[in-house]
Amino acid sequence: MDIVKESIDETNAVIKVKVIPADYKKAVDKSIKDYQKKAVIPGFRPGLVPTSVITKRFGKSILADEVNHILSHSLDNYIKENKLRIVGEPLPQASNVELEFEKEFEFAFEVGLVPDFDVPLSTTQKFTLFQVNIDEKFVDEYVEEMRLRFGNLTHPDVSGESDILIGDFVELDANGEILPGGIFKSSAINLGKFPAGKSKEKFLGRKEGDKLILKLDEVTKDYEEVAAMMSIPKDKAASLTSSFQVTLKHVHRIIPAEINQEWWDKIYGPGKVNNSEDFRAKVKQELVSVFGPQAERKLQNEMVEYLIGNTTIKMPETFLKKWLHRVSKEPISDEQMNIEFEVYAQSLKWRLIEDKIFKDNNMTVTQQEVMDYTHALVHGYLGQGANEEQVKATVQRVLSDEKEVNRIYERLYDMKLVDLLKKTYTIENKELPREEFEKIMENVK
């Protein structure tokens, strides 16, 4: 077999494959014999159909299958052996080749290539890893949140400073009448979030069945909260100026949990926390685990964006668009292709960058690493109460799912990549107050 690559330019080439009888004869003869064993043809006993009959009836189909198999296998090997960085898949050029026994055939395939490129990995590039300043005030606030979360729900006769009011909200028209087709929604008002003042006073001392007339900006100035309260689009919430009649249905009051040994045992397990000092240390650990992953995601996103934005990769755009047209299940207009291609090109660029980093740094994920990671994952999911047999059975069930295993491999590769980037780039830690931290993290996914 003869295979040659004819370069057109840096990113495009044609691979020509010449197939001679010696390449396919043995495989074709074997396939014909296999057909003989199973073919059922009237007039012949099973397994005794003459070779000539099989060849006449099925020969060209068998020849085509074997030649296609040889082409696919040979192309893959040629690409791997010559370390060609191709994108998409080889596209067969139009051919008038007639498949006949004892003939030579030549096929040509267009391929899109990516020339070698440099990835900007240097200690001179700096990134910031933000951290929440977990001071004593923050711990105090979180403890109070915990006390409320684990507190007891009561239903007082009249509302107080920190109660939650549940009521039916009905939109009114300009004359104060119920607006036909207007908003009707059961929702909540959390008085604990209200600043002291006149706007809060109208909600105090209220009881079930009371009716109030209010505008939603008396409850919150944040239109996104209004959208959530009323289950309406944000743009409608931003322009909503109607008054509402609110009929109170319930008054909820949460009595905060008492800080004592019984509460600590309930949260962390018997004997895990035995004094206030241990408890506050545990709270700090929790806060780090709550805010840390989000900060890590922001750092990772910024490093990825930097790599994509600062790595120059020449890609065969014309070839890729042609290939995408070819593999698309539905027809795509040129305008739609241009839009979708931008998204595809960015995704492809990142995959190429990842692949180069992995190869340049000999990064691999072993089967043992997959086993260990899955074991830790399952153990954490099942909790400390699970015995080793349960853990092993669940691990085996997870590892029997090919899709799940692939996801674990991807996750481990991602973790190794991020670890390498963090060791390569200069990472500066910066502590922020909670409010500033949360504002910076607003759009982190």
WOZIKA-V415238 format. One record per residue. N is the residue number from 1. OMEGA is omega in degrees with one decimal (* if undefined). Layout:
n: <N N>
omega: <OMEGA OMEGA>
This chain:
n: <1 2 3 4 5 6 7 8 9 10 11 12 13 14 15 16 17 18 19 20 21 22 23 24 25 26 27 28 29 30 31 32 33 34 35 36 37 38 39 40 41 42 43 44 45 46 47 48 49 50 51 52 53 54 55 56 57 58 59 60 61 62 63 64 65 66 67 68 69 70 71 72 73 74 75 76 77 78 79 80 81 82 83 84 85 86 87 88 89 90 91 92 93 94 95 96 97 98 99 100 101 102 103 104 105 106 107 108 109 110 111 112 113 114 115 116 117 118 119 120 121 122 123 124 125 126 127 128 129 130 131 132 133 134 135 136 137 138 139 140 141 142 143 144 145 146 147 148 149 150 151 152 153 154 155 156 157 158 159 160 161 162 163 164 165 166 167 168 169 170 171 172 173 174 175 176 177 178 179 180 181 182 183 184 185 186 187 188 189 190 191 192 193 194 195 196 197 198 199 200 201 202 203 204 205 206 207 208 209 210 211 212 213 214 215 216 217 218 219 220 221 222 223 224 225 226 227 228 229 230 231 232 233 234 235 236 237 238 239 240 241 242 243 244 245 246 247 248 249 250 251 252 253 254 255 256 257 258 259 260 261 262 263 264 265 266 267 268 269 270 271 272 273 274 275 276 277 278 279 280 281 282 283 284 285 286 287 288 289 290 291 292 293 294 295 296 297 298 299 300 301 302 303 304 305 306 307 308 309 310 311 312 313 314 315 316 317 318 319 320 321 322 323 324 325 326 327 328 329 330 331 332 333 334 335 336 337 338 339 340 341 342 343 344 345 346 347 348 349 350 351 352 353 354 355 356 357 358 359 360 361 362 363 364 365 366 367 368 369 370 371 372 373 374 375 376 377 378 379 380 381 382 383 384 385 386 387 388 389 390 391 392 393 394 395 396 397 398 399 400 401 402 403 404 405 406 407 408 409 410 411 412 413 414 415 416 417 418 419 420 421 422 423 424 425 426 427 428 429 430 431 432 433 434 435 436 437 438 439 440 441 442 443 444 445>
omega: <-177.9 178.8 178.0 176.5 176.8 -177.7 174.6 173.2 -176.1 -171.4 -178.7 177.8 174.2 176.1 -179.9 -177.8 177.0 -178.7 179.2 -177.0 -178.8 -178.5 -172.4 -171.6 -176.8 -179.0 179.6 178.9 179.0 180.0 178.4 178.1 177.8 177.4 -179.7 -175.6 -173.2 -176.8 175.8 -177.2 179.7 178.5 -179.2 176.5 179.4 178.3 -176.8 177.3 -178.9 179.1 -177.8 179.0 178.2 -178.2 -179.3 -175.8 -170.4 -171.6 -176.3 177.7 177.9 179.5 -179.5 179.6 -177.5 178.6 177.5 178.6 179.3 179.9 -178.5 -178.8 -177.3 178.3 179.8 -179.4 -178.9 -179.2 -179.7 -177.2 -179.4 176.4 177.9 177.3 -178.1 175.2 -172.5 178.7 176.8 178.9 179.0 175.0 178.9 -176.0 176.1 -177.9 174.3 -178.7 176.9 177.7 177.5 177.7 171.6 179.2 175.2 -179.4 -179.7 -178.8 173.1 176.0 174.4 -175.1 173.5 177.6 179.3 -178.0 179.6 176.1 -176.7 176.3 -176.8 178.1 179.8 178.8 -175.3 174.6 -179.2 172.9 -177.7 177.8 177.0 175.2 -176.8 178.8 -176.5 178.7 179.2 178.3 178.8 -179.1 -178.7 177.6 178.8 176.1 178.8 179.9 178.0 -178.3 -179.5 -177.6 -179.6 179.8 177.5 -177.2 -178.9 -179.7 -179.2 -175.0 177.9 -170.0 -172.5 -176.0 175.7 -179.5 176.6 -177.7 175.5 179.1 178.5 -178.6 -179.3 176.1 -175.8 -179.8 179.1 178.1 177.9 -176.2 178.4 179.8 -179.7 -177.6 171.8 -173.9 169.9 -178.4 -173.7 173.1 -178.7 -177.4 179.0 179.8 -178.1 169.8 178.4 179.0 -175.9 -177.5 -179.6 -174.6 -176.3 -179.2 -178.2 179.2 -179.9 178.7 -179.5 -179.9 178.2 176.8 178.7 171.5 -177.2 168.7 -173.4 177.7 171.6 179.8 178.7 176.4 -176.3 -176.4 176.4 175.4 176.9 179.3 179.7 -179.7 -173.6 -178.1 179.7 178.2 -177.7 -179.2 177.0 179.4 -177.3 -176.8 -176.4 -179.8 -176.4 169.4 179.9 168.7 -179.1 175.5 -176.5 178.9 -177.7 169.6 -179.2 174.7 179.6 175.6 -176.3 177.9 177.0 178.2 179.6 -176.1 179.9 -179.5 179.4 179.5 -179.9 -176.6 -170.2 -176.4 -176.1 173.1 -179.4 177.4 -173.8 178.1 -176.4 -179.3 177.3 -178.6 -178.3 176.2 178.4 179.1 178.6 177.4 179.7 -178.9 176.2 -178.4 179.0 -173.3 -177.7 -177.7 179.2 177.9 177.9 178.7 178.4 177.9 -179.5 179.5 -178.0 178.5 178.0 178.9 178.7 -179.1 180.0 -177.0 -173.7 175.2 179.9 -180.0 174.9 -178.7 179.4 -172.8 -178.6 178.6 -176.7 177.8 177.7 179.3 179.1 174.7 -175.3 -174.3 -178.8 178.7 -179.8 177.2 -179.8 176.9 179.6 179.9 179.1 179.3 -179.8 179.7 -177.3 -177.7 179.5 179.0 -179.3 -177.2 178.2 178.8 179.0 179.8 -180.0 178.6 178.7 178.5 177.8 -176.9 -179.8 178.6 179.3 -176.5 -178.9 -177.0 177.6 -178.2 178.0 173.2 -177.3 177.8 179.4 177.6 176.8 178.9 -177.6 -179.0 -179.5 179.3 179.5 -179.7 -178.5 -179.6 178.9 -179.2 -177.2 178.5 -175.2 -176.8 -177.1 176.8 -173.5 179.4 177.1 179.9 -178.7 -179.3 179.9 177.6 179.7 179.7 178.3 -176.3 175.5 179.3 -175.4 180.0 -179.3 178.9 178.2 178.4 179.5 176.5 -180.0 -179.8 -179.6 175.5 178.0 -179.0 179.3 178.9 179.9 178.7 178.7 -179.0 -179.5 177.9 -177.1 179.7 175.8 -177.8 178.7 178.4 179.3 178.4 179.3 170.2 -174.9 -176.5 180.0 179.6 -177.5 178.4 179.7 -176.1 -173.0 -173.4 -179.4 179.8 *>
